[in-house]
Amino acid sequence: MRRTLATRRVECKTLYMHRVWVIAGFLLAVGVLSGFVWSYGYRQALSQLSEKAEADLELAADRLSTQMQVYQELAVLMATHPILHELDQPADIRQAEAMLLDIADKTAAVNMMYLDRKGQVLVSAQPVSQLNMAEHPAFRRAMQGALGSAHEVTPVGDDRIYSYAAPAFGPFGQIKGVLMVVADVQDVEQTWRGSTEAVFFVDAEGVVFISNRSDLLFWSREEGEAGLTPPNGATVDFASTRVGGHELWQLNWGRYLPRDALHLTLELPVLDMTAEVLVDVAPALQLARLQAAAVAAICLAFGAMLFLAMERRRTLAEANAVLESRVAKRTLDLTVANDSLQKEVAERQEAEAALRRAQADLVQAGKLSALGQMSAGISHELNQPLMAIRQFADNGTAFVERGKPEKAAENLGRISEMAARMARIIKNLRAFARNESEPMGRVDLVQVLNTAVELTQARLNTENVAMDWQPPNTPVYAWGGEVRLVQVFVNLINNAADAMSQQDERLIQMVINTGEKLSVTVRDIGPGIENTEKLFEPFYTTKAVGSSEGMGLGLSISYGLVQSFGGNIRGTNAPTGAMFTVELEYYREDEAA
């Protein structure tokens, strides 16, 4: 026994260590795979980010070049204007200044100047502090016969300007003068400052001259270095790495610049500058992290399900032996229980069949009870036509003997009408008294109510009960059984008559409501309902105990019949008397199918 316990402990320990090594190896593999996915996803995201950044950089460069080209073309076009070459009189100078001022205002140029060959300012749109531009780089280039350009910072106000100088040639190709157009770089920046990516333009001396981030203006780059240095010479954080052929900068240059950025450059020889852009790589990092996390989560979930499946399989294998030993015992118990249940099911089925028979007998008893209440009136209804038939027959015989066949024929016609009336009454009584369960289907509700009124009319006439019933001109089709519906409304009419038996004025109103729901209301002007909650309970009645007028089953039977049609019946107290509402389903062709 001890040896067995020791062996089992060793096996459990070995199994535990095996599981630990398997889990550790699986986690290591998931970590390596996630790292590979992160690296690959990061490089792919950087490539997509680089394409977008390159397009943004080209767009910014094109925008700047296009805006500066306006001033370049302005210098070339205005250099040959005839007004600028006829400045002999003061009036000519004023006219030229007015023209330059008007053009400068319309083109948003800072200033426009016309210089002679020595660089002397002959006329300008705005007053200038420096009247000789001989040393200006743009002027020197224009004196060589080409379009000159230069950028600088004004001594007063530290405004950044960009100048274009175009030569004006004489009739023999000699240079007569130079037209210089000065543009404010800050005005140009206003159209694209604050855009999403940080873009800046570095001149040939390595100074940031134009940017949509004002924090970078006048930062400089030493020759051979990648980063930038603030104009005050302060030391800032900077590091440069390359990932998959992309240059990445790590910097801390302010809240409007990214900490980790993708750096791209674009040469602009026309402006003698280099366009550069810094794009935040945080979205690429986030995307790579999400991809790696998703792969890790999927692998871990798969591993967990696989581990649980293996554990479950092992547990099931261990429990299988125990379960097999219990199956035989449980099978015997289940066999005994099954026999007992089958016996209970048979007893329940017999009880349900007996209940259905009792319900059918109860419905038939309700019919017979209603017929018993109506027997006196029905006898009167049948006796009266019989007496009339006898009288008309005697009259017809007398008219025949007197030789008046037309009068005899008239009496015979009345006899036929009386016989038809008796046949209709007997037909309704036979249908009402039948003990059968007719199938549910389309029922003309108007005809049902007419039959119920006809069956109870004798009693109502005997007890002086007025019936307010105006049948519609068109049939109204409901879903149900015709005989059973007649019984429901016969019970309601009889109950209404019973309720008003102790008063002089007696009136029953019956109306069909054909709105969204189909319903019939039966209303009397009696004393009302004492307890609406017990109204449809079996054997509940307000009549005296032992009375021959009923046992309190009529409303209970009616409630069950209406429920079997999928409808509902409810009783409430009206301002005068009681009102019963029978709700039924409209007949539809799809239900019949």
Secondary structure, 3 states (H helix, E strand, C coil): CHHHHHHHHHHHHHHHHHHHHHHHHHHHHHHHHHHHHHHHHHHHHHHHHHHHHHHHHHHHHHHHHHHHHHHHHHHHHHCCCHHHHCCCCHHHHHHHHHHHHHHHHHHCCCEEEEECCCCEEEEECCCCCCCECCCCHHHHHHCCCCCEEEEEECCCCCCEEEEEEEEEECCCCCEEEEEEEEEEHHHHHCCCCCCCCEEEEEECCCEEEEECCHHHCCCECCCCCCCCECCCCCCCCEEEEEECCEEEEEECCCCCCCCEEEEEEEEECCCCEEEEEEEECHHHHHHHHHHHHHHHHHHHHHHHHHHHHHHHHHHHHHHHHHHHHHHHHHHHHHHHHHHHHHHHHHHHHHHHHHHHHHHHHHHHHHHHHHHHHHHHHHHHHHHHHHHHHHHHHHHHHHHHHCCCHHHHHHHHHHHHHHHHHHHHHHHHHHHHHCCCCCCCEEEEHHHHHHHHHHHHHHHHHHCCCEEEECCCCCCCEEEECHHHHHHHHHHHHHHHHHHCCCCCCCEEEEEEEECCCEEEEEEECCCCCCCCCCCCCCCCCCCCCCCCCCCCCHHHHHHHHHHHCCCEEEEEECCCCEEEEEEECECCHHHHC
